Amino acid sequence: MYDIQTPALLLDRPRLERNIARLKARLDGLGVGLRPHMKTAKSVDVLRLVGAEAITVSTLAEAEAFAAAGATDILYAVGLAPAKIGRVRAIRARGIELSVIVDNVAAAEAIAASVGPPVPVLIEIDTDGCRAGVSPDHVSTLVAIGRALKGGAELRGVMTHGGGSYDEPGEAAHIAAAEQERAGVVAAAEALRAAGLPCPIVSVGSTPTAYAARDLRGVTEVRAGVYMFGDLVQAGLGVIGVDEIALSVLASVIGHRRDKGWILVDAGWTALSRDRGTAGQDVDQGYGLVCAADGTPWSGVIVESVNQEHGIIAVRPGSGATLPELAVGDQVRILPNHACATATQHDRYHVIGADGAAEAVWPRFGGW
């Protein structure tokens, strides 16, 4: 590891492979397809490991990059701004089956008015009040959007994101969230069909609900993304174990403030992000849980605060932990609160193999 300049983003390949296989096996058992969300990975090499024919993205830059790498069935799962319609059509003109989403009549009409072969569109459904979408109870709005999708647009189905599953930890809460997600989006699909509109695709998705779902009747596909890497938020929710997190930031010790109980490292918010996703959970992991260079976590040792290029390691209050003895130049790994936010700070993964050695560098991309 000492040949890797810090801070650096590490990706544990064996953990990544196990995480990919685990969710695929679960959904295979439920008889539902997986359309993995590649927004966290943003990596062609990771997509090759996933081996999916149909994927989800959160930016058109991701769609373009994955299309260039051979992906042909892509869902852009963010409400489409009318100014981006031309870019969508340019991607589709390359033979890519790129679908988009809307949740209002104005956006639907803008796509419908565009010139060219119909663009496939899914209507976003709000099943838990957490973000965008149309409530499945607002049938008149659903039908109005569906009927507006004509001309340069084609209604292809409905989709939702079970973001409410992040509000409460534990299997029982996630099972309930998964059923709420399923029931809401299936009801929306049935309302469209009752109005004489087509709805072949019924898409759900979040990592907690993908693992918790017990019944996916009426659903045609599941979308999830952070399941590949895992993070401390997912561990705090009880979705994965800390020992299943595949992503970490390698940092070097650059100093001490023994009077304050601090160890200083060269990974600040530019390397870790400012995400504080565990702050509202039972265990606050600060800006990340600190591990030895081999990946073994030190329970209760966290990155307490960050500046732009400095991370301050300290003991979590009340944990009873003690700081490890680390010399200037020693390396540590820091597990992220939110894999998406941390990964987006970096332009490459340093891939760690089964023997714990760095075995490859995989580029990742960003932008919109």
C-alpha positions in Angstrom: 0.0 0.0 0.0 2.9 2.4 0.6 3.3 2.8 -3.2 -0.2 4.3 -3.3 -0.3 8.1 -2.8 -2.8 9.0 -0.1 -5.6 9.8 0.1 -6.8 7.1 -2.2 -10.0 5.2 -2.8 -9.7 1.4 -2.2 -12.1 -1.2 -3.5 -12.0 -4.7 -1.9 -12.7 -6.9 -4.9 -13.6 -10.1 -3.0 -16.2 -8.2 -0.9 -17.5 -6.4 -4.0 -18.0 -9.8 -5.8 -19.8 -11.3 -2.8 -22.1 -8.3 -2.5 -23.0 -8.5 -6.2 -23.7 -12.2 -6.0 -25.7 -11.9 -2.8 -28.4 -9.6 -4.1 -28.6 -11.3 -7.5 -29.2 -14.6 -5.8 -31.9 -13.2 -3.6 -33.8 -11.6 -6.5 -33.4 -14.7 -8.7 -35.1 -16.5 -5.9 -38.0 -14.1 -6.0 -38.2 -14.4 -9.8 -37.6 -10.7 -10.4 -34.9 -9.1 -12.6 -32.3 -6.7 -11.3 -31.5 -3.4 -13.1 -28.5 -2.3 -11.0 -28.0 1.4 -10.4 -24.5 2.3 -11.5 -24.6 5.8 -9.9 -22.3 4.8 -7.0 -19.8 2.8 -9.0 -19.5 5.1 -12.1 -17.0 2.5 -13.4 -17.0 0.3 -16.5 -14.9 -2.3 -14.7 -17.5 -2.6 -12.0 -20.2 -3.0 -14.6 -18.3 -5.8 -16.1 -18.2 -7.6 -12.8 -22.0 -7.0 -12.3 -22.6 -8.4 -15.8 -26.0 -6.8 -16.2 -27.7 -6.2 -19.5 -30.0 -3.6 -18.2 -28.8 -0.8 -15.9 -29.9 2.4 -14.1 -28.0 5.7 -14.1 -28.5 9.1 -12.4 -26.8 11.3 -15.0 -26.6 11.5 -18.8 -22.8 11.5 -18.5 -23.1 8.0 -16.9 -25.5 7.0 -19.7 -23.0 8.1 -22.3 -20.0 6.5 -20.7 -21.7 3.1 -20.1 -23.2 3.2 -23.6 -19.7 3.7 -25.0 -18.6 0.6 -23.1 -21.4 -1.5 -24.6 -24.5 -1.0 -22.4 -27.6 -1.0 -24.5 -30.5 -0.8 -22.1 -30.3 2.2 -19.7 -32.8 3.9 -17.5 -32.0 7.5 -16.6 -33.8 7.6 -13.2 -33.9 11.4 -12.6 -36.8 13.6 -13.7 -35.9 14.8 -17.2 -35.3 18.5 -17.7 -36.7 19.6 -21.1 -33.3 21.1 -22.1 -31.8 17.6 -22.0 -34.2 16.0 -24.5 -31.8 16.6 -27.4 -29.0 14.8 -25.5 -31.3 11.9 -24.8 -32.2 11.7 -28.5 -28.5 11.8 -29.4 -27.8 8.8 -27.2 -30.8 6.9 -28.5 -29.6 7.6 -32.1 -26.6 5.4 -31.4 -28.9 2.4 -31.0 -29.1 2.7 -27.2 -32.5 1.8 -25.5 -32.4 4.8 -23.2 -35.6 5.4 -21.1 -36.4 8.5 -19.0 -38.8 9.4 -16.2 -41.2 12.2 -15.5 -43.7 13.1 -12.8 -45.6 16.0 -14.3 -47.6 16.9 -17.4 -45.3 19.7 -18.4 -42.2 17.4 -18.8 -44.3 14.8 -20.5 -45.6 17.3 -23.0 -42.1 18.6 -23.7 -40.9 15.1 -24.6 -44.0 14.5 -26.7 -43.4 17.7 -28.6 -39.8 16.8 -29.5 -39.1 15.6 -33.0 -38.0 12.0 -33.6 -38.9 8.4 -32.8 -40.8 8.1 -29.5 -38.7 8.2 -26.4 -39.8 5.5 -23.8 -40.9 7.2 -20.6 -41.7 5.9 -17.1 -43.9 7.8 -14.7 -42.2 8.3 -11.3 -44.4 7.3 -8.4 -44.1 8.6 -4.8 -44.9 5.7 -2.5 -43.6 7.1 0.8 -43.5 10.9 0.6 -39.7 11.0 0.6 -38.9 12.6 -2.8 -40.3 13.2 -6.2 -43.2 11.4 -7.9 -46.9 11.2 -8.2 -48.9 9.7 -5.4 -50.6 6.5 -6.5 -53.8 8.0 -5.1 -53.7 10.9 -7.6 -55.2 8.8 -10.4 -56.3 11.8 -12.5 -52.7 13.2 -12.5 -51.3 9.8 -13.4 -53.7 9.4 -16.3 -53.1 13.0 -17.5 -49.3 12.3 -17.6 -49.9 9.0 -19.4 -52.1 10.5 -22.0 -49.6 13.4 -22.6 -47.0 10.8 -23.6 -47.7 10.6 -27.3 -46.0 11.8 -30.4 -42.3 12.0 -29.5 -42.9 10.0 -26.3 -44.2 6.6 -25.3 -45.5 5.5 -22.0 -43.5 2.5 -20.9 -44.4 2.0 -17.3 -44.0 3.2 -13.7 -41.1 3.4 -11.3 -40.5 4.3 -7.6 -37.7 4.6 -5.1 -38.3 3.3 -1.6 -36.3 6.1 0.1 -38.4 5.8 3.3 -36.5 2.6 4.0 -33.6 4.7 5.2 -35.7 6.3 8.0 -35.8 3.3 10.4 -33.3 0.4 11.1 -34.2 -3.2 11.4 -35.6 -6.0 9.2 -39.2 -5.5 10.3 -39.2 -1.8 9.3 -37.6 -2.7 5.9 -40.1 -5.4 5.2 -42.9 -3.0 5.8 -41.2 -0.3 3.6 -40.7 -2.9 0.8 -44.4 -3.8 0.8 -45.4 -0.1 0.9 -43.2 0.5 -2.1 -44.5 -2.6 -4.0 -48.2 -1.9 -3.2 -48.0 1.7 -4.2 -46.3 1.3 -7.5 -48.5 -1.7 -8.5 -51.6 0.3 -7.6 -50.4 3.1 -9.9 -49.8 0.6 -12.7 -53.3 -0.8 -12.3 -54.8 2.7 -12.4 -53.1 3.4 -15.7 -54.2 0.1 -17.2 -57.7 0.7 -16.0 -57.6 3.9 -18.0 -56.6 2.0 -21.1 -53.0 3.0 -21.0 -50.0 0.6 -21.3 -47.8 -0.2 -18.3 -45.5 -3.1 -19.1 -42.7 -2.0 -16.7 -43.2 -1.8 -12.9 -39.9 -0.9 -11.3 -39.0 -0.5 -7.6 -35.7 0.2 -5.9 -33.6 0.8 -2.9 -30.9 -1.3 -1.3 -32.8 -1.9 2.0 -36.1 -2.8 0.3 -34.3 -5.0 -2.3 -33.0 -7.2 0.6 -36.1 -7.0 2.7 -38.9 -7.7 0.1 -40.8 -10.9 0.7 -43.4 -10.4 -2.0 -42.8 -8.8 -5.4 -46.0 -9.7 -7.1 -46.7 -7.2 -9.9 -43.1 -5.9 -10.0 -41.0 -6.5 -13.1 -37.6 -5.2 -12.0 -35.7 -4.0 -8.9 -33.1 -1.2 -8.9 -30.4 -0.9 -6.3 -26.9 0.5 -6.3 -25.1 1.0 -3.0 -25.5 -2.8 -2.3 -22.3 -3.4 -4.4 -20.1 -1.4 -2.0 -22.0 -1.0 1.2 -21.3 1.8 3.7 -21.8 2.7 7.3 -25.3 4.0 6.8 -26.3 0.6 5.4 -24.5 -1.1 8.3 -26.3 1.2 10.8 -29.7 0.2 9.2 -28.8 -3.5 9.7 -28.7 -4.2 6.0 -25.1 -5.4 5.9 -22.3 -5.9 8.4 -19.3 -3.6 8.7 -17.1 -6.5 7.5 -19.0 -6.4 4.2 -18.2 -2.8 3.2 -16.0 -3.0 0.1 -15.1 0.7 -0.1 -12.6 2.6 2.0 -10.3 5.6 1.8 -6.6 5.0 2.5 -5.0 7.8 4.4 -1.6 8.5 6.0 -0.9 9.8 9.5 0.6 13.3 9.2 0.7 14.4 12.9 -0.7 14.2 16.4 -2.3 16.5 18.9 -1.9 14.4 22.0 -3.2 17.2 24.2 -6.5 16.9 22.5 -6.5 13.1 21.8 -6.2 13.5 18.1 -4.4 11.8 15.3 -4.2 13.9 12.1 -4.4 12.2 8.6 -4.2 13.6 5.1 -7.8 12.8 4.2 -10.2 15.7 4.7 -13.6 16.4 3.3 -12.2 16.4 -0.3 -11.4 12.7 0.1 -14.2 11.6 2.5 -17.0 14.0 1.7 -19.0 16.0 4.3 -21.7 13.3 4.5 -22.9 12.7 8.0 -25.5 10.0 7.2 -24.9 8.2 10.5 -25.5 11.2 12.7 -29.1 10.3 13.2 -28.5 6.6 13.8 -27.9 4.8 17.0 -24.1 4.9 16.4 -22.7 8.1 15.1 -19.6 7.2 13.0 -18.5 10.8 12.6 -17.0 11.2 9.1 -16.0 7.5 8.9 -14.9 4.5 11.0 -11.2 4.1 11.2 -9.5 0.7 10.4 -5.9 -0.6 10.4 -4.1 -0.7 7.1 -5.3 -4.3 6.6 -8.9 -3.3 6.9 -9.5 -4.4 10.5 -11.9 -1.9 12.2 -11.0 -0.2 15.5 -14.4 0.0 17.2 -15.1 3.4 18.5 -12.2 5.1 16.6 -13.7 7.6 14.1 -12.9 10.6 12.0 -14.3 13.1 14.4 -14.0 16.2 12.1 -12.6 17.2 8.7 -11.1 20.2 7.1 -10.4 20.4 3.4 -7.3 18.2 3.5 -7.1 17.2 7.2 -9.0 14.5 9.0 -9.0 14.4 12.8 -9.2 10.9 14.2 -10.4 10.6 17.8 -12.3 8.2 20.1 -16.1 8.4 19.9 -17.3 9.8 23.2 -18.7 7.1 25.5 -17.3 4.2 23.4 -14.6 3.2 25.9 -12.2 2.9 23.0 -8.5 3.9 23.0 -6.6 5.5 20.2 -4.3 3.1 18.3 -0.5 3.8 18.5 0.2 5.2 15.1 3.4 6.9 13.9 3.7 9.6 11.3 3.6 7.9 7.9 1.5 4.9 9.1 -1.6 4.2 7.0 -5.2 3.7 7.9 -8.4 2.9 6.1 -11.5 4.9 6.7 -14.9 3.3 6.0 -17.4 5.8 4.4 -20.7 6.9 5.8 -22.2 7.2 2.3 -20.4 5.3 -0.5 -21.9 7.4 -3.3 -20.7 10.7 -1.7 -17.2 9.4 -0.9 -16.6 7.7 -4.2 -17.6 10.8 -6.2 -14.6 12.6 -4.7 -12.2 10.3 -6.5 -11.3 9.5 -10.2 -10.1 6.0 -9.7 -10.3 2.8 -7.5 -7.2 1.1 -6.2 -8.5 -2.5 -6.3 -7.4 -4.8 -3.5 -7.3 -8.5 -4.1 -7.9 -11.5 -1.9 -4.3 -11.4 -0.6 -4.7 -7.8 0.6 -2.4 -6.4 -2.1 -3.3 -3.7 -4.6 -3.8 -5.5 -7.9 -5.3 -2.9 -10.4 -6.4 0.6 -10.9 -9.9 1.1 -12.3 -10.9 4.5 -13.6 -14.2 6.1 -12.6 -16.0 9.1 -14.1 -18.2 11.9 -12.9 -20.0 14.9 -14.2 -23.5 15.3 -15.5 
